[in-house]
Amino acid sequence: MEVTLEQKENKSSILTIKIAESNYKSDIDAEIRKVAAQTNMKGFRPGKTPLHLVRNRIIGDVKREKVLDMLQNKLNDYIKENDLDMIGQPLLNSKIDIIDWKKDKNFEFEFELGLIPEFELSMPENSNELLRYNVEMKEERVDEIIQKMLEQHSEMQTGEQIQKGDFFKSEITPVEHSEEKKDANDTLFSADNYIPTNQLTEEAFALFEGKALEDVVIIDIKQLFDTDKKASMALGIDEDVVAELEGNYNFEIVSIERQEEAQLNETLFEKIFPNEEIKDVEEFRAKIKEVYTAQLKPYQRNYVAMQLTELLLDKHSIDLPQDFMRRWLKEVSKEIDTDEQANESLPQFNRDLKWTIIKNKVAKEHGVQIEPDEIKEAAATRLKQNPYFAQIQLPEEQMQAMIDNYFQMLMSDEKYAEERNNIINELAETKIVDLLLDKVSIKEESIEEDKLFEALQKLDTEIAEKHGIPIRKKEEEETEKDPLEELSQESTNA
């Protein structure tokens, strides 16, 4: 076999593999003899079918299988032996489906490769200064968090008279008692649906306010809510049915429920932080600050890491094969079919790929490795953070057994290969970023929490504009999860 590698003007490379008949003939002859020995053809004894008849029948399929296997093995061996550092995988230029496998004897296959160019690693220096924000948590923010906790841990209580914020059930019947209309409404409305007073129009709530059990309110059903959607959700019927409703209806109150806020006492402290001994409000507020600011640490680190990434990108000029990358995007992405779509995605792909290349170079030259114990520790953290296990709180011995089993599957079962690689990549990224941050100087500044998220958004926009990355419209952006929601959710799970 003959293999050649040629670099093109567009920075991509063409790998050509030529396979001659002499490279595969002996393998094919052996395969045909093997098949002939097992062939039963009419007119011949079992295993005695003439070779030329067997060859004529199966040569195309056998040759195709042998040649393509040989091609794949040679391609893999060449890449490994020459230590080719590539973007993605080789893309086949040759068309397999036009080959006449029965008649053709010599084959030539061409692959396009996106080779990563050689470059010298330039590490950051102490003169490079990055900014880290330390969050100052205001007492007003603590008040907001506590208020949300009080609401989330509230309990439903029976009310005597309807107030704003209550929920009530009612028997709903039309004022006009035609038998046809009555029968239809008997099956339409359910007394099991709670109607939220906060969803009623002002005029409607004025009629219901202060009403007690068994009181009856008569109202035009169109005036109850300001949209059909609200009516549909509250009454438990389809929107198209709501649109057909008209006239006055009797609402006989059969149940009144209201949420009573939890009390700020030791019972609530234990619910929120079950493994802590918190005796008073002052300790409770201090613990909230501690937990909440800890949850902001990833955002603070991300702000520094984003600056670090840009610093390293600015230090390295890596000329990547744009035509190959454009083609690669169309080949591997289900969302990218056209050149226009590929061109739109290319700036982000360029930035991410260059950063990955630099990280890999740092890891290689500085001996960054991920040990099995580190993977196991990260896997254990993932498992313990799973909402299911966080709620049931297994005994330590049982939890450890589950961790051991999960780790074993993670390392040996290919079904978990993607998850395993994600963990390894996250661990490697952390080590590499820590290594790089040790080389620079960090300027510390205090900032309010909302200003931190504004700073992150501003930096993200500046980076996008710098690299020509399309800035997503606000409604298309993924919403950052509010740490307040995470803290509240943890307390609810507890």
N, C-alpha and C positions, 0 to 999 in steps of 0.2 A: 504494500500500500504506500501511496505517496501523499504526504501532507505538507501544505504550504500555508504560510500566514503572511498576508500583505496588508499594510495600512493604507487607507484611502485618504484623499484630501479632506473629507468631511469628518476626520478623526476616528471614524469607525474602522474596523478591521475585517478582512475577508479571510476566513479559514476554508481551504479547499481540501477535500479528501477524495483521492482517486482509488477506486477498487477495481483491480483487473481480474479477469477470469481465473488466473492462476492463484489468486488469493483465496478463492472460495471453492474451486472445482472439487478438490478432494473431499471437502466436507459434504458437498451436495451429492457426490457419487456414493459416499458412505450412507447418507440418509436414504437415497433411492434404493440401494441394496437392502437396507433394513426394512423399508416399506414393502418392497417386492416379496421379501420372505414371509410377510404377513398377509399378502394380498390373495383373495380368492376371486378369480376372473373366469367367467364362463368359457369353457373350451380348454381350460388348463387345470392341471392339478394344483391343489393348495400350495402356495409358496413357489410355484414354478412358472409364474407369469414372466414372459420375456422382459428384460430390463428396459428395452426401448419403448415398450408399450406403457410401462409404469412411468418412465421418465416423461413421455409425451403428455401423460395425464396430469402429473403433479409438479413438473419442473418450475412452472411459474410461481406457485405458492411457496415451494421449498426455497427457491432462489431468493424470493422477496424476504422471507423470514431470515435466512442466513446473512444476506447482504446488510439488511437493516440492523441486525444484531451486531454484526462486525463494525458497522458504521458507528453505532452508539458507543461501543467499547473503545474504539479508536479515538473518538472525540473526547471521551472522559479521560482516557490515558494521556492524551496529548495535553489537555488542560492541566492535569495533575503533575505530569512530568516537567512541564515548563512553568509551573506555578503562576498561571495566568490569573490576574486579579480582574474580575469582570463585573459589569453591571448586569444583574439578572442572569439570564441564561442565553446561550447562543440561539439566534433566530435563523431557521432554515430558509434559504433563498430558493433552493431547488424544489420543483414540483414532483412529488412522489407519484401522484395519480396519473401522470402522462407517460410513465415508464412502461415499456413493453417487457415485462419480466420474463416472458417466455423466449423472446428472440434476442434481446439485448444481452451483451456479454460483459462489457466494460462500463463502469459507472463513475460519474463525477458529481460530487455533492458539494454545495457551497453554503457556508454559514456566515452570517454577519455577527460580529462580536463587538460589544462595547467595552473596550479595555480601559481600565483606570490608569491614567498616566502616572509615571513616577514623579515624586515631589519630595522636597526636604521638609521635615517637620520643624515648625517654628513654635517653640513653647512660649506661653505668656511670661511676662516679667513682673517684678515687684513694682515697676514704674507704671504698670497698667492698673488703673483704679476702677473698681466697680462699686456700685451703690447698693447697700442693703437697707431695707426699711424694717424697723422694729415697730410693731403695732402698739399703740397706746389705747387701751380699752376704756372708754368713758363709762361713768356710772349710769348715764342714760341708756347705754347699750345693754348693760346688765339688767336694768329695769325692764327693757324690752324683752330680753330673753326670759326673765322670770314671769312676765305677764303671759308670754306664749305658753310657758310650762303650766301655769295655772289654768289656762284655757284648755290645754290638751288633756289635763288630768281632772277636768270637771266631770261631774256626774249629773245624770238626768233626774230631775225631781218633778213630782206632780204639782201642777199649779191649780189654783182655784179660779182665777180670772185671767183672761188673756192679756199679756203684756208684750211690748216690743221685744223681739228675739225669741219668743215662744214658738213651739210647734203644736199644732192641734189636729185632731182627727174629727171628722164630721160625717154624718149621714147626709148625702146630697140627693135631693129630689127636685124635679121640675115643679114650679108653682102651678102650671097648667096641667091638670091631672087627666089627660086623655090616656086611655088604657094602653094604646100603642106606644105613646111617648114614655109612660111609666115603666112598661115592661123593658123597653130599650135601655132606660137609664138604670134599672135595677141591676143589669149585668155590666153596665159601662163603668160605673164608679165603685170603688172599694173603700170601705171605711177604715181599712188598714193603712192607708197612705197618710203620712204626716204632711200637713201644709205649713211651710215655714212663713212666719209673719214678716220676716225681712224681705220676702219676695213679693209680697202684696203691694199693689199701688197704694199711694197715700190715702186716696178716697176709700179704698176697700178696707185698709187697716183701721180707719176711723170708725167703720161700722162694727168691726170685730173687737176692738179694744174694750176691755172691761167685761166682756161676755163670760158667763160661767157655764158649767155643764148643763145640758138640756136646753140652753138658750138657742133661739133660732134667728139666723140672719138671712134676710132676703136681699139678693143682689143679682144684677145682670151679670151673667157669667163672663161676658166680654170685658167687664170692668175689673175683674178680679186680679189679673196680671197684665203687665204692659207688653208682653210678647207671648206668642203661641208656644215657644220653646219652654218658657218658665211654667206655663200652664200644663204642658205635657209632662214635665218632670214632676211637678207637685201633685197632679191628679192621677198620674200613672196611666195615661192614655196617649195614643199616637198623635203627632202634630196635625196630621191631616184630619183626624177626628175632631180635634180641638177647633180647627178652622170651621167646622160645620155647626158647632154649638152656638145657640143663641137663646135669648129670653132670660127671664128671672128664675133663680133656683133657690131652694131652701137649704141652708147649711145648719144642721142641728149639731151642736158641739157635744162630742161624746168623750173627748179626752184632751187634756192640756198638759204639755210637758215643757220643762225649761231646764237649761243647763246652769247648774250651780258651780261657780268656780271653786277649785281646790283651795284649801287654806295654806298659808305659808308657815308650815310648822314641821316638826321632826318626821311626821308621816310622809310628807312630800319629799323631804330631804332624802329619806331612805328609798323612796321610789325612784328618784332621779339618780342617786349615787348609792346603790345597794351595798357596795363593798367598802363604804367610807363611814366613819363615825363623825357626823356633823351635828353639832349641838345647837347652833343658833344661826340667825340670819347672816351675821357677819362672816362666819365660816362658810356658809352656803354661797355667798356672793364671791368669796375668795376662790372657792373651788370652781365656780363657773368661769371666772377669769382664767384660771389655770388651764382648764380643759379647752376653753374656747380659743385662747391664744395658741395652745398647742396645735389645734386644728388649723390655725392660720399659717403654721410653719411651712407647709408645702407651697403655699402661695408666695411666701416671702422667698423661699429658696428658688422657686420658678422665676421670680423676677431677676435674681442674680444670675441664674443659669442662662436665661435669655440673653443677657448682656455678654456673658462669657462666650456663648455660641457665636455671637456677632463678632466679638474680638478675634476668635480663632478663624472665622471665615475671612475676615479682613486681612489676616496675616498670610493667607495661602491663596495662591492663584492656581486653580485646578481647572484645566480646560477639558471639559467633558464632551463626548460625541453627541451633539444635540439631535442629529437626524436619527441616530440609533435610539436615543431616549424617547423621542417622539413616537417612533414605531413601537418601541417596547410598551409604552403606555397604552397604545391601541390594542396590542396583542393580549395584555394581561388584565386590563380593566374592563369590566362589564359596562361601566358607565361612559367609557370613552370610545367613540366609534369614528369620529371625524378628525381631520387635521385641526380644525378650529377648536374642538374640545381639547385635543392634545396640547395645542399651543397655550390654551388657558391654564392647563394644569402644569405645564413645563416649569414655570418659575418656582413653584413650591417644590416640585420634584428635584430641581437643581439644588435648591438650598438644603433640603433634607438629605439628599444623597451626599453632597459635599461634607456636611457635618458628620454623617456616618463614616465616610472615608477617613476624615481626620481623627475621629474617635478610634477607629480600628487601628490607625497608625500609632496613636498614643498607647493603646493597649498592647500592641506588638512590641514597641520599642521600650516600654516601661514594665513589661512583664505582668500586666493586669490579668489575673486568672480568677475564675469562680470555682470554689471548692464545693464538693458535695454537701458538706455540713452547712454551708451558706445557703444552698438551694433548699435544704431541709428546713432550716430556720424560716426562710421566706415562705415556704409552702405551709408551714405551721401557722404563720401569721395570717395567711390568706384563709386558711380553714377556720381559724378562730374568729375572723372577722365576718365570716358567712352569717347572714342574719339568722338562719335556722339554728346553728350551733351557739350563736350569741344568746339566743333566747332560752334554749333548753338547759344550758350550763351543765354539761356532762361531768361526772367525776373525773379527776385528773388522770387516773390510770386508764380509764376508757377513752378519754380524749387523746392521750398519748398513743394508744393502740391505733386509733383512727389516723393520726398524723403519720405513724410509721407505715401504715397500709397505703395511704395516699402518696407518700413519698416513693414507696416502692413502685406503684403504678406509674407515677410521674416519670421515673427514670427508666422504666423497662417497657412500658406499653406505648406503642407508636400512636395510639389514639390520643395520647396526652402530649404528643411532640410539640404542638403549637403552644400549649400552655407552659410546657417546660422551657421552650425557647424564650417565651415572653418573660418568664421569671429570670432567666439567665441574662437576657438583654437589660432588664431593669436593674439588676444587681451590678452589671458591668457599667451601665450608664452612671450609676451612683458613684462607683469607685473612680471612674475616669473624671467625672466632674469634680469630685473631692480632690483628686490629684492635681487638677488644673487650678482649682481655687487656691490651693496652697502656694501657688506661684505668684499670685496677684495680691494687691493690697485692697482691703475692703473699707469703704467709708460707711459709717453707720449713721442713720438718721431716723428720728421718730416720726410716726405718721399715724393718722387716724385710720380706722379699719376701712371705711368707705373710700378714703383717698388711696389706699393700697390697691383696691380693685380698679380705680380710675387710672392709676399709674400703670398697672398691668395692661389695661385696654389701650392706653396711649402708646406704650412701648410696642405692643403687638401691631398696632396700626402703622407705627413708624417703620417697623421691620418689613411689613407687607409692602409698603410704598417703596422702600429701599430696594427690594428685590423684584418689584413689579408683580407681586402676587395680588390677584383680584381680591378686593375686600368684600367679604360677604355682606349682603343686606342684613339689617338688624333682625328681621323676622326669620332669616335662614340660619342665624348663629345659634350654636348650642349654648344653652343657658348654663352659666357656672353654678354649681351647687353651692348654696349659701351654707356656710358652716353652722349658722344658727339652726338650719333645717336638720343638719347632721346631729347636732347636739340634742335637739328636741326629739329626733327619731330614736336616738340611743336611749333617752329617758323613757320613751313610750315602750320600747322593746323590753327595757328593764322591768 
